Structures are given as structure tokens and as C-alpha cells.
Amino acid sequence: MIISEKPVHGTVSDHCDAIVVTQHARALAWLYTFLRYESGNALNYLNESEFYAEASRAVNDLLQRNPDASQSDVLIAALDGALEIVQEWLERGVYQEKPGAGAFV
């Protein structure tokens, strides 16, 4: 996963599941860190690449439609992508919803 304010060149990009280039890279990196922290043990080495790839796909789709998207729009797109993959996991029975804080266990 690479989040950058400037395009990534060279072979670095060949070894990544997802690359997001946006002027809001710092805020997006913060959000991903927050989501990782808040997930407890739900995000791990087995599923985090799928999670971040889906969240990043949603952001990249937004940026393709609107390269000047606001910071809020970028963060909402990332949350929408994250929610989409978590919903898919819940439907597949990978995780179960838990009451209270946190979205899944």
C-alpha cells in the first residue's frame, strides 16, 4: 500500500496491492491508521491487503471521476470502500457483528 501526494515511479509500484496518489495523502494515511487501530484483531496479515485494496479502489475511482475531490470526499470514499469489504466479509460469515464499539470481530 502506497499513499502519496506525488506519482510513484519505478519498480516500487510493482510490489504494491494498492497505490493512491492524492493531495490528501496525509489525511488518508491517518484514516487508514485509525481504521487499523479501531479494528482490534479483525485486520491482520491475512486480510489487510484486501481491506486496504478495496478502500483504495474506492478512492481511486473517486479521483478518476474528480481529480480535485475534497479531503472529505476522499475520506468518505475510503470509508465507503472499507464498509463495502467489511459487509462482504459479514455476508460470507468471515466475521460477525459485535454490539457496541467496533464494527466487527
N, C-alpha and C positions, 0 to 999 in steps of 0.2 A: 504494500500500500504506500503510495506516494501522494502527498498533498503538497502542492507547490503554488507559489504565486507566478512562477515563470515556467515555460515549457521545459520538459526534461529531455535531454539529448543523450545519445549513446546507448550502450547496451544495458544501462541501468533499467530502462523501461522494459526490457525483455524478460526481466525476472520479477515482475510485479503482477499481482492479481488485479490491481486497480490503480489508476492514476487520475487525479483530479487537479486541474490547473485552474485556479480562481484567485481573484484579488482578495477573496475572503478566506484564504487558506488557514490563517491563524485561528479564526473562529471555528472553522470546520474541524481542525485538529483538536481544538478544545472540546467540541461536541463529541467527537469520537472517543476521546479520553474519558469524558464524563459517562458516556454510554457503557464503556468497558467497565468502569468502576461501579456503576449502578447495577450492572447485570449480575453481580456476585460471581458465582461459578458458572453461570449459563453460557458465557462466551469463553471459549478455550481454544487450544491449538487445533482441535478437530473441526471447529465450525466458524472461527473468527474470519477466515478468508471469505467464506460465503456471505457472512453478515456484512463485512465492510465492502465487499464487491457489489452487493445489492444496493447498499446505501449510496455508494459512489456512482453506480449506474444511474440512479435516480437524479443525482446532482449533475452528472454529465449530460443526461437527457435535457434537463432544465437549461444548462449552459449552452447546449446546442440550439435550443429554441430562442434563448435570450442571453447572449453573451454578457450583457450588462445587468444581470439579475442582482437584486439587492442581497445584502447579507442575510436578512430574514428569509428571503425566498430560498437561498442556498441551504440554510439550516433546516427549513421546513421540508425541502426536498429530501435531504438526508434522513430526517426523521420519518418521512413517508416511506422511503426505501427500507429503512430499518424495521418499521412496523410491518411492511409487506412480508419480509422474510421471517419475522417472528410469527406472524399469522400463519404462514405456510408451515412452519415448524409445529405450531399448535395443532393445525389440521392433520399433519402427518403423525401426531402423537409423540413427537420428539421431546416436547416439554409440556408441562401442564401449567395453567394459570394458577397463580397464588394470590390470595387476598392480601390487601394492604400494599405496602411499598414494594416496588419492583414489578416488572411486567411478567416475568416467567421464571421458573426454576428448572 
